[in-house]
Amino acid sequence: MSDRPVVTRIAPSPTGFMHIGTARTALFNWLYARGRGGKFLLRIEDTDRERSTPEATDAILAGMRWLGLDWDGDAVSQFERAPRHAEVALQMLTAGHAYKCFSTQDEIQAFRDAARAEGKSTLFHSPWRDAAPGTHPDAPYVVRIKAPRDGKTIIHDEVQGDVTIRNDQLDDMVCLRSDGSPTYMLAVVVDDHDMGVTHVIRGDDHLNNAARQMTIYHAMGWPVPVYAHIPLIHGADGKKLSKRHGATGVEEYLAMGYPAAGMRNYLTRLGWSHGNDEFFTDDQARDWFNLGGIGKSPSRFDTKKLENLCGQHIPLMEDADVLRQIQAYLAAAALPTLDDATADALLSAMYCLKDRAKTFGQIVEKAQFILTSRPIVPDEKSAKSLDEVSRGILKQLTPQLQNVSWSRDTLEETVARLAEVHETKLGKLAAPLRAALAGRSPSPSVFDMMLVLGREETLARLADVSQDTDLD
């Protein structure tokens, strides 16, 4: 196994939104493969035809793309591979590793009821396991694998360690239903083998499945992949993450304005560690990630930690990338998108918008001075700073800004001189200036706003609040 190139996969079921736990599992598989020059594959396990929907498949693909988890080749549909799954079941049947079982559901239930009444194991033992073909009736049947009855099966797990299962606890699971359709347990193994998967990294809720699936690998003489079963994600209360804890779908975090880089960083750190490192780049994550760093205990989703990491990633992003992700956030949140002129203005202001932002929503809120058109209507708090004295000072400031060089240093000097004339501090003029330019407190510095708005718009906004005002 160690000589083979690494191939990992993510195999979500398209029966709803893409859960954040599925996203983390995909991320772990992606990091492990990409860090070793291997392949990362995507398989859509759409065998449940009643619950699988095209919309759910689209949500999975969109979630993967938003997270930046590119996969190799085309996404594989498990349902479309059903003939291959059935072929393997019949091969095991021919080789004597599986058998036809004609027991009806009523007979199976009667067996279990009797076993329960006698205090015995309800694991079904089919009377057809060793029956001669000549005794087979002309009736519907399922194909069951012949699981070992004696000894032990050891799952060598990179996270959980060696896990031992007594073989008398394994059932002769159904591989092919009476209608000829393959079961999920068979399909997973056949797909993983045919796709060349070397490492199966998945949630530890699949750990018990591993021993049952290994019976198929052994029956077919196929190499067993390296297993790594990772603990699930819990909410703050220590229970499995669910809707009661808040958002659990990947698209919800996109719509809340979290950057993909911050989400990747947080999900990587959620259950995996590299020393005490909390913040790291994608390149560092690919270089550092290994299966030995995954903990055995469930991790707890902490929104504050997510926001803290996002607040470190946004300032490091390229301005154009921030703008692109803001547009995606606005669309996902069903908010008005930006026209070209507004997008250009936002891009030019990005240097003073992204520094302390933890979400794209905070950037949009801070950028309202660009997104709002005149006349600016100050909110209640800002309006209080626009008293008669402040309006009068702003009226005096307007002509002084008419012909000065429109640079930060010159603007600061001009406002500072006016503050000195009125025996007040520069900071005292910031509030009325902010009220005039933005009408609200979440905004960049007044001088950054003046630079972004330009001379003409700045003077017009000052004139709006200072007209018909005389300073005593």
Beta strands, then each sheet from edge to edge (+ up, - down):
strand 1: 7-10
strand 2: 39-44
strand 3: 76-77
strand 4: 98-101
strand 5: 142-145
strand 6: 152-157
strand 7: 161-166
strand 8: 174-176
strand 9: 199-203
strand 10: 226-230
strand 11: 233-234
strand 12: 299-300
sheet 1: 1+ 2+ 3+
sheet 2: 4+ 5- 8+
sheet 3: 6+ 7-
sheet 4: 9+ 10+
sheet 5: 11+ 12+
end
